[in-house]
């Protein structure tokens, strides 16, 4: 038997596999595109939310410092009154 007879099945099998792989590759590309789109939407959402979250955090920290200062002042005043 010659090599040509043994290798005749290779193009048929490979050609059939290429025909079948095409739709699966297209589905994989579409899924990857949707994943990239979802990541882009999440990134845009994070960038848009950042200023709001930053201002809210700074405001909360300043309010906590003000309350702590007022509580410390009240405690100091109570100490001064009892010391007299």
Secondary structure, 3 states (H helix, E strand, C coil): CCHHHHHHHHHHHHHHHHHHHHHHHHHHHHHHHHHHHHHHHHHHHHHHHHHHHHHHHHHHHHHHHHHHHHHHHHHHHHHHHHHC
